[in-house]
Amino acid sequence: MVSIPITELESHVGQVIGESPWTEISQERVNAFADATGDHQWIHVDVERARRESPWKSPVAHGFLTASLLPMLNKQVLEVTGLSATINYGLNKLRFPAAVKVGAEIRSRIKLVDLQRVDANRTLATYQTTIEIRGEDKPACVAENLAMYVTG
């Protein structure tokens, strides 16, 4: 993990900050996400049918499950210090170029794209987060995600 004071973050604009450790996507996690969202599509939760009929020959994680892991993965990469709060400010762009098969390992790679001072106490950071799949050429997810940093 990299720890960067908010006062020094601007010097990292345009740079890849780092990568998270690999995290396995289990069927249990996929099932829990299906229960939480009500999305029980067979490609996610019916293991036998997915092995027989899906193009991946495996159940796959929901795209939004992958996206929902951005905060968990990214906090393993970067800690911005000197803040009173960090607020998830949303996404500008979100794409899912490749499916994540159950049992696959993913990690995030984050790049600081932009940093804008909103006012005396708030700074808006724009990151490009790429969720990579171990051993795959295409990423699972590419997101332009926003964090509002609050000081004082």
Rosetta blueprint (number, residue, H / E / L):
1 M L
2 V E
3 S E
4 I E
5 P E
6 I H
7 T H
8 E H
9 L H
10 E H
11 S H
12 H H
13 V L
14 G L
15 Q L
16 V E
17 I E
18 G E
19 E E
20 S L
21 P L
22 W L
23 T E
24 E E
25 I L
26 S L
27 Q H
28 E H
29 R H
30 V H
31 N H
32 A H
33 F H
34 A H
35 D H
36 A H
37 T H
38 G L
39 D L
40 H L
41 Q L
42 W H
43 I H
44 H H
45 V H
46 D L
47 V H
48 E H
49 R H
50 A H
51 R H
52 R H
53 E H
54 S L
55 P L
56 W L
57 K L
58 S L
59 P L
60 V E
61 A L
62 H L
63 G H
64 F H
65 L H
66 T H
67 A H
68 S H
69 L L
70 L H
71 P H
72 M H
73 L H
74 N H
75 K L
76 Q L
77 V L
78 L E
79 E E
80 V E
81 T E
82 G L
83 L L
84 S L
85 A E
86 T E
87 I E
88 N E
89 Y E
90 G E
91 L E
92 N E
93 K E
94 L E
95 R E
96 F L
97 P L
98 A L
99 A L
100 V L
101 K E
102 V L
103 G L
104 A L
105 E E
106 I E
107 R E
108 S E
109 R E
110 I E
111 K E
112 L E
113 V E
114 D E
115 L E
116 Q E
117 R E
118 V E
119 D E
120 A L
121 N L
122 R E
123 T E
124 L E
125 A E
126 T E
127 Y E
128 Q E
129 T E
130 T E
131 I E
132 E E
133 I E
134 R L
135 G L
136 E L
137 D L
138 K L
139 P L
140 A L
141 C E
142 V E
143 A E
144 E E
145 N E
146 L E
147 A E
148 M E
149 Y E
150 V E
151 T L
152 G L
